[in-house]
Amino acid sequence: AQSVTQPDIHITVSEGASLELRCNYSYGATPYLFWYVQSPGQGLQLLLKYFSGDTLVQGIKGFEAEFKRSQSSFNLRKPSVHWSDAAEYFCCSNTGKLIFGQGTTLQVKP
Amino acid sequence: GAVVSQHPSRVICKSGTSVKIECRSLDFQATTMFWYRQFPKKSLMLMATSNEGSKATYEQGVEKDKFLINHASLTLSTLTVTSAHPEDSSFYICSASGDRGTWDEQYFGPGTRLTVT
């Protein structure tokens, strides 16, 4: 069965520091991959998506992700974290329906 | 664009009563809508997929007689929790597919917090 794994349940970084959130997927073919962010009181917002083509994907709010087929990974990165980035992050694959990873809670220290 | 709303945002009901949650796509037509349940500190669990004008497809383990889903128009889907019990207390989230179909991104509503007393 298809699955998405986010190994880090909780990450704390200092404001201004770089960030990498890990995501691994399990799927035979190339999946459609997404990163969503969930802030309290708000709906999930799409940060970026990968369907095909360039494996480095740029998203909103300064985020990017790199698809690595050899590692079955789609890690999310940001060079400099802002306090407003504190939220819950979900990596998903879409095989006709979205399969969510467990989520990573990002805490940002001032 | 691609805004999805949910109503109500919070609801408290007594055990044994039914509660309806509405999900609307405000600026686009949503052929397919999805209903998720999210437990505290947990990921989203897909409950069902609904297509306009047809019966919903429920995920394994989801009671279709307890969670009634209606998708009567291209902009509205409803989830009715029938004979609610405290264990049904949860955060319910709907989403809608874009015009590229179910393989594309989904647009999420802000969620509805249901508390059953």
Interface residues (C-beta under 8 A of the other chain):
Chain A: Y32 F34 Y36 G41 Q42 G43 L44 Q45 L46 K49 F90 N94 G96 K97 L98 F100 G101 Q102 G103
Chain B: V4 F34 K42 S43 L44 L46 T49 I93 S95 T102 W103 D104 E105 Q106 Y107 F108 G109 P110 G111
